[in-house]
Amino acid sequence: MKFVLPALPYDFGALEPYIDARTMEIHHDKHHQAYINNLIAALETRPEFQPTSTESLLIDLPIVPEDIRTAVRNNAGGHFNHSLFWKIMKKNGGGKPNGLVGDAIKKSFGTFEEFQDLFNKNAKSVFGSGWSWLSVHNPTGKLVLTALPNQDSPLSYDATPIMGLDVWEHAYYLQYQNKRPDYISAWWHVINWDMVEENYRMALE
Ligand code: MN3
């Protein structure tokens, strides 16, 4: 099993003016790479334990040897979450979702605006570092909104994430300093709804 930093699917500056190039560069090249390095280092201490994928580690954390479980939770989580995050953003993104996911959002939350409000409330409510998530709850197939701390992944809570917002300070501090709500508002301009739709369809399979 190899853990490799996925290439960013656009230039560092592609999401400006909403997310600045320097933040994207450090976030992708340094922070994401560090999660991968730390995951590899933790797994190397337990060569007899051979995971089949990053997802499998997070879906079934209790099978991870106890002495490396916290490191795996944090760093496999960091690797998986960021791999998803880069893909659900794009240049000239934003707007409202169409397709199956657009319908499901309206069915679950009333209107797009009500959904957006709940998602934003979760993003603002994270104390310290964490993420706001939209996921498919696997047992029921329903859409669920959650705020999770650190790099905890919805995968560890019976859910498949289809969209998430990183509200760690490293995601916004250079451009927005302490103004997390401004970053949250700006982020809606870079969402890649086509990717969220694809994630939704895959989660339902
Ligand atoms: Mn991050």
Boltz pocket constraint, residues with backbone or C-beta under 6 A from the ligand:
constraints:
  - pocket:
      binder: B
      contacts: [[A, 27], [A, 31], [A, 82], [A, 166], [A, 168], [A, 170], [A, 171]]
      max_distance: 6.0
